[in-house]
Amino acid sequence: MTTPAPAEDRGRLVISGHAVARITAHAAREIDAVGGAAGRVLGLALGSEDADRPVQADAEVDGGRVRLAARLSVTYPASVARTTERARAHLRDRVGELTGLDVTRVDITVTALHPPAPSSRRVS
């Protein structure tokens, strides 16, 4: 049986910006009070800004570093400032953990505030 070549001689793994953007969008939905955003073309929303839409994300990978941008909505009455700070920290940690990349910047745009989901309480 032959001994495998050292890891540094076998090649390298390159993670595309598209893959990192998908990871970012998924990780953003792990945060309480965060919803999705409508896609945009030429700055115009495609459809409504429903909370159940996916988070829109972009990623620019440069070597081992990445810059993230996320467009999301926040469920009222959650604080927009606290929610975006939690989202920024979570995305920095989670995307770094899953990709091994150094997340150097996270830009967040809040596209809408949504009312809380109606409760499923029933009166008998």
Backbone hydrogen bonds, N-H to C=O, Kabsch-Sander energy under -0.5 kcal/mol:
donor,donor_aa,acceptor,acceptor_aa,energy
9,D,6,P,-1.8
10,R,6,P,-0.6
10,R,7,A,-1.3
11,G,7,A,-0.6
14,V,12,R,-0.5
16,S,14,V,-0.6
20,V,16,S,-2.0
21,A,17,G,-2.4
22,R,18,H,-2.0
23,I,19,A,-2.0
24,T,20,V,-2.5
25,A,21,A,-2.5
26,H,22,R,-2.1
27,A,23,I,-2.7
28,A,24,T,-2.1
29,R,25,A,-0.9
29,R,26,H,-0.6
30,E,27,A,-1.4
31,I,28,A,-1.4
34,V,31,I,-1.4
35,G,73,S,-2.8
36,G,51,A,-2.0
37,A,54,P,-2.1
39,G,46,L,-0.6
41,V,44,L,-2.2
44,L,41,V,-2.2
46,L,39,G,-3.2
47,G,45,A,-0.9
50,D,48,S,-1.4
53,R,50,D,-1.4
56,Q,71,R,-2.1
58,D,69,A,-2.6
60,E,67,R,-2.5
61,V,59,A,-0.6
62,D,65,R,-3.1
65,R,62,D,-1.6
66,V,102,D,-2.3
67,R,60,E,-1.9
68,L,105,R,-3.0
69,A,58,D,-2.2
70,A,107,D,-2.7
71,R,56,Q,-3.3
72,L,70,A,-0.5
72,L,109,T,-2.4
73,S,35,G,-1.8
74,V,112,A,-2.3
75,T,33,A,-2.3
76,Y,74,V,-0.6
76,Y,114,H,-3.8
78,A,75,T,-1.8
83,T,79,S,-2.6
84,T,80,V,-2.6
85,E,81,A,-2.0
86,R,82,R,-2.4
87,A,83,T,-2.5
88,R,84,T,-2.7
89,A,85,E,-2.3
90,H,86,R,-2.7
91,L,87,A,-2.9
92,R,88,R,-2.2
93,D,89,A,-2.3
94,R,90,H,-3.4
95,V,91,L,-2.1
96,G,92,R,-1.3
97,E,93,D,-2.5
98,L,94,R,-2.6
99,T,95,V,-2.1
100,G,96,G,-2.3
102,D,64,G,-3.0
103,V,101,L,-0.8
104,T,66,V,-2.3
104,T,102,D,-0.8
105,R,66,V,-0.9
107,D,68,L,-2.7
109,T,70,A,-2.7
111,T,72,L,-2.8
111,T,109,T,-0.6
112,A,72,L,-0.5
114,H,74,V,-2.5
124,S,122,R,-0.5
